[in-house]
């Protein structure tokens, strides 16, 4: 199978994979990292630690 035949048959699928991968890298992965950092911070708190809130 040459490249032209491959792109004709699977070109749309390749674009979908690229778009989903880009979406994951730009939106989902950073949110997961923020959530992980937040969870680590919450786990590191001990009884008696001072916590400043916005309200």
Backbone as JSON, one array per atom type, in Angstrom:
{
  "sequence": "XXXXXXXXXXXXXXXXXXXXXXXXXXXXXXXXXXXXXXXXXXXXXXXXXXXXXXX",
  "N": [[0.86, -1.17, 0.0], [0.74, 2.1, -0.96], [1.57, 5.51, -0.05], [-0.33, 7.35, -0.98], [-2.65, 5.79, -1.39], [-3.06, 4.95, 1.22], [-3.61, 7.42, 2.52], [-5.94, 8.14, 1.17], [-7.71, 6.21, 2.07], [-7.54, 6.29, 4.89], [-7.24, 8.9, 5.68], [-9.11, 10.69, 6.87], [-9.44, 9.51, 9.37], [-6.87, 9.79, 10.39], [-6.75, 12.59, 10.7], [-8.73, 12.92, 12.67], [-7.54, 11.59, 14.83], [-5.31, 13.25, 15.21], [-6.61, 15.66, 15.91], [-7.97, 14.92, 18.29], [-5.78, 14.22, 19.88], [-4.47, 16.71, 20.03], [-6.43, 18.22, 21.36], [-6.43, 16.87, 23.8], [-3.8, 17.4, 24.7], [-3.86, 20.2, 24.94], [-6.02, 20.88, 26.63], [-7.07, 18.83, 28.44], [-4.87, 17.49, 29.69], [-3.37, 19.64, 31.04], [-5.34, 20.37, 32.93], [-5.55, 18.03, 34.44], [-3.01, 18.0, 35.57], [-3.11, 20.33, 37.16], [-5.12, 19.55, 38.95], [-3.85, 17.39, 40.19], [-1.68, 18.69, 41.46], [-3.13, 20.29, 43.24], [-4.38, 18.32, 44.8], [-2.12, 17.16, 45.97], [-1.28, 19.32, 47.53], [-3.46, 19.56, 49.31], [-3.26, 17.1, 50.61], [-0.87, 17.51, 51.94], [-1.45, 19.22, 53.99], [-1.72, 19.7, 57.5], [-3.23, 19.09, 60.68], [-3.92, 22.05, 62.36], [-2.49, 23.72, 60.69], [-2.26, 26.94, 59.2], [-4.73, 28.3, 57.15], [-5.53, 30.36, 54.52], [-8.34, 31.85, 53.21], [-10.43, 33.16, 50.55], [-12.71, 34.55, 51.45]],
  "CA": [[0.0, 0.0, 0.0], [1.55, 3.3, -1.0], [1.11, 6.61, 0.81], [-1.54, 7.95, -1.55], [-3.77, 4.89, -1.09], [-3.28, 5.01, 2.67], [-4.27, 8.68, 2.86], [-7.3, 8.12, 0.64], [-8.54, 5.32, 2.87], [-7.5, 6.56, 6.32], [-6.92, 10.31, 5.91], [-10.04, 11.28, 7.83], [-9.12, 8.94, 10.67], [-5.62, 10.42, 10.83], [-7.09, 13.93, 11.18], [-9.46, 12.79, 13.93], [-6.55, 11.26, 15.86], [-4.53, 14.47, 15.45], [-7.45, 16.62, 16.64], [-8.19, 14.42, 19.65], [-4.5, 14.35, 20.59], [-4.25, 18.13, 20.3], [-7.38, 18.61, 22.4], [-5.96, 16.3, 25.06], [-2.6, 18.11, 25.13], [-4.13, 21.6, 25.24], [-7.07, 21.11, 27.61], [-7.27, 17.81, 29.46], [-3.64, 17.24, 30.44], [-3.09, 20.69, 32.02], [-6.3, 20.31, 34.02], [-5.16, 16.9, 35.28], [-1.83, 18.41, 36.33], [-3.56, 21.25, 38.21], [-5.84, 18.77, 39.96], [-2.86, 16.6, 40.93], [-0.97, 19.61, 42.36], [-4.07, 20.67, 44.29], [-4.54, 17.16, 45.68], [-0.88, 17.05, 46.75], [-1.32, 20.39, 48.52], [-4.45, 19.2, 50.32], [-2.7, 15.99, 51.39], [0.25, 17.97, 52.75], [-1.95, 20.0, 55.13], [-1.84, 18.97, 58.76], [-4.09, 19.74, 61.66], [-3.28, 23.21, 62.95], [-1.92, 24.59, 59.66], [-3.07, 28.12, 58.89], [-5.25, 28.31, 55.79], [-6.13, 31.65, 54.19], [-9.33, 31.73, 52.15], [-10.81, 34.45, 49.96], [-14.02, 35.07, 51.8]],
  "C": [[0.9, 1.23, 0.0], [0.88, 4.41, -0.18], [-0.2, 7.19, 0.31], [-2.77, 7.09, -1.23], [-4.1, 4.93, 0.39], [-4.04, 6.28, 3.05], [-5.7, 8.73, 2.33], [-8.22, 7.28, 1.52], [-8.63, 5.76, 4.33], [-7.21, 8.03, 6.65], [-7.81, 10.96, 6.94], [-9.73, 10.78, 9.24], [-7.84, 9.56, 11.25], [-5.91, 11.81, 11.38], [-7.83, 13.88, 12.51], [-8.48, 12.49, 15.07], [-5.7, 12.48, 16.21], [-5.34, 15.47, 16.26], [-7.69, 16.18, 18.08], [-6.91, 14.55, 20.47], [-4.2, 15.79, 20.95], [-5.17, 18.62, 21.41], [-6.91, 18.11, 23.75], [-4.76, 17.08, 25.58], [-2.91, 19.54, 25.58], [-5.1, 21.8, 26.4], [-7.08, 20.09, 28.75], [-6.02, 17.62, 30.32], [-3.3, 18.36, 31.42], [-4.07, 20.68, 33.2], [-5.97, 19.16, 34.97], [-3.95, 17.26, 36.14], [-2.2, 19.38, 37.45], [-4.27, 20.51, 39.32], [-4.88, 17.95, 40.8], [-2.09, 17.49, 41.91], [-1.86, 20.03, 43.52], [-4.24, 19.54, 45.3], [-3.29, 16.97, 46.55], [-0.84, 18.11, 47.84], [-2.28, 20.05, 49.65], [-3.92, 18.08, 51.21], [-1.58, 16.45, 52.32], [-0.2, 18.79, 53.96], [-2.08, 19.11, 56.35], [-2.77, 19.75, 59.67], [-3.31, 20.88, 62.31], [-2.61, 24.12, 61.94], [-2.86, 25.76, 59.41], [-3.46, 28.08, 57.42], [-5.94, 29.65, 55.56], [-7.09, 31.44, 53.03], [-9.68, 33.12, 51.64], [-12.11, 34.95, 50.56], [-14.13, 35.66, 53.07]]
}
